[in-house]
Amino acid sequence: MKMRIAVVSDTHVPRFASRLHAALERVAAARPDLILHCGDLTSLEATEALARIGPVEAVAGNNDGPEIVARYGRRRIVTAGGVRIGMVHGDGRRGTTLGRARAAFAEERVDAIAFGHSHIPYVERHEGVWLVNPGSPTDRRRQPRFSFAILDVSGPGSISPRLVYFDA
């Protein structure tokens, strides 16, 4: 089953709410069947806005309060289009964001791991697993452009990920 999945993270709304509309336009233009948010929503406004585009799955990040943690949890595996995608924010005290994301699913079979936290866009395949950090569509920090990721799924175990960059 073909499916397009948009991956976002670190929207930090309401702090960056003024940038959310432009980000939503870009995500909507990709025509996703599903949207994954990898944490640091900081309010439910971001997922509520994304839900107007398509179904949303999310995890909480280190800046999310108890309401968001209770609603989404800190880690999950989503099965979509015949692939298993691990979702985690990637924050922690030891190691790197990438290392923590990989460790979160070290004991489980996943086709991809979607994570955030660093705001640094990243797509690489390691030991048969796609590692995808979409960066941020609202808070680029030290990055030259805003970003999110697209996962084109064409069947079981078949993912073609790419990063989408844009200016505000």
C-alpha positions in Angstrom: 0.0 0.0 0.0 1.5 3.3 -1.1 1.5 6.0 1.6 3.0 9.4 2.2 4.0 10.3 5.7 5.1 13.8 6.8 7.4 14.0 9.9 7.7 17.1 11.9 9.2 17.9 15.3 10.0 20.8 17.7 7.2 23.2 16.7 7.3 24.9 20.1 3.9 26.5 19.9 2.8 29.0 21.2 6.4 30.4 21.2 6.7 30.0 17.4 3.0 30.1 16.6 3.5 33.0 14.2 5.5 30.6 12.0 3.1 27.7 12.2 0.8 28.8 9.4 3.7 28.8 6.8 4.8 25.4 8.1 1.3 24.0 7.8 1.0 25.2 4.2 4.2 23.4 3.3 3.1 20.2 5.0 -0.3 20.3 3.4 1.2 20.8 0.0 3.0 17.4 0.4 -0.5 15.8 0.7 0.4 13.4 3.5 -1.8 10.4 4.4 -0.3 10.6 8.0 1.6 13.1 10.0 4.1 12.2 12.7 5.1 14.8 15.3 8.3 13.8 17.2 7.8 16.0 20.3 8.3 19.5 21.8 4.8 20.5 20.7 4.6 22.5 24.0 0.9 22.9 23.4 -1.8 20.8 21.7 -2.4 23.7 19.2 0.3 22.2 16.9 -1.2 18.7 16.7 -4.8 20.2 16.4 -3.7 22.3 13.5 -1.9 19.4 11.8 -5.0 17.2 12.3 -6.8 19.5 9.9 -4.4 18.2 7.3 -4.5 14.5 8.1 -4.3 12.0 10.9 -1.6 12.7 13.5 0.5 10.5 15.7 2.8 12.1 18.2 5.2 11.6 21.1 6.1 14.1 23.9 9.4 15.8 24.1 11.4 17.3 27.0 9.6 20.6 26.8 6.1 19.1 26.9 4.0 19.2 30.0 2.1 16.4 31.8 -1.0 16.8 29.6 0.9 16.1 26.4 3.0 13.3 28.0 -0.2 11.7 29.3 -1.9 12.0 25.9 1.0 10.8 23.6 3.6 9.1 25.8 7.4 9.5 25.2 7.9 6.6 22.8 5.8 4.6 20.4 5.8 2.4 17.3 3.4 3.3 14.5 2.6 0.8 11.8 1.6 2.5 8.5 1.7 1.3 4.9 3.3 -2.0 5.9 6.3 -0.4 7.8 7.0 0.0 11.4 8.2 3.5 12.5 9.6 4.1 16.0 8.9 7.6 17.3 10.8 9.2 20.1 12.0 12.8 20.8 15.6 11.9 21.5 16.4 14.0 24.5 18.3 12.6 27.5 21.4 13.1 29.6 24.0 10.7 28.0 25.2 10.3 24.5 24.0 12.1 21.4 20.4 12.6 20.1 21.0 10.1 17.4 22.5 7.5 19.8 19.5 7.9 22.2 17.0 7.6 19.3 18.7 4.4 18.1 18.9 3.0 21.7 15.2 3.6 22.2 14.4 0.9 19.6 17.5 -1.4 19.9 15.4 -4.3 21.0 12.6 -4.0 18.5 12.3 -4.4 14.7 11.5 -1.1 13.1 12.0 0.1 9.5 12.6 3.7 10.5 13.2 5.8 13.6 11.7 9.3 13.6 13.1 11.6 16.2 13.7 15.3 16.9 15.2 17.4 19.8 18.4 18.7 18.0 16.5 20.7 15.4 19.2 19.3 12.9 17.7 17.7 9.8 19.1 14.2 9.2 18.3 11.3 7.0 20.6 8.2 6.9 20.3 4.5 6.9 22.1 2.5 9.6 22.0 -1.3 9.7 18.9 -1.4 7.5 17.0 1.2 9.6 16.2 4.7 8.3 17.0 7.4 10.9 15.0 10.5 10.3 15.2 13.8 12.1 13.0 16.4 10.3 14.6 19.4 11.9 11.9 22.0 12.7 9.3 23.7 10.6 9.1 26.6 13.0 12.4 26.9 15.0 15.4 26.4 12.7 17.8 27.5 15.4 21.3 27.4 13.8 20.0 25.8 10.6 19.8 27.9 7.4 16.2 26.9 6.6 13.1 25.4 8.2 12.5 21.8 7.5 10.3 18.7 7.8 10.6 15.2 6.3 8.6 13.0 3.9 8.6 9.2 4.0 7.2 7.7 0.8 6.2 4.2 1.7 5.6 1.8 -1.2 5.0 -1.4 0.7 6.3 -3.6 3.5 9.8 -2.5 4.5 10.0 0.0 1.6 10.6 3.6 2.6 12.0 6.5 0.6 12.8 9.4 3.0 13.7 12.9 2.0 14.0 16.3 3.7 12.0 19.3 2.6 13.5 22.7 3.2 11.8 26.0 3.0 12.2 29.7 4.0 9.7 31.5 6.2 
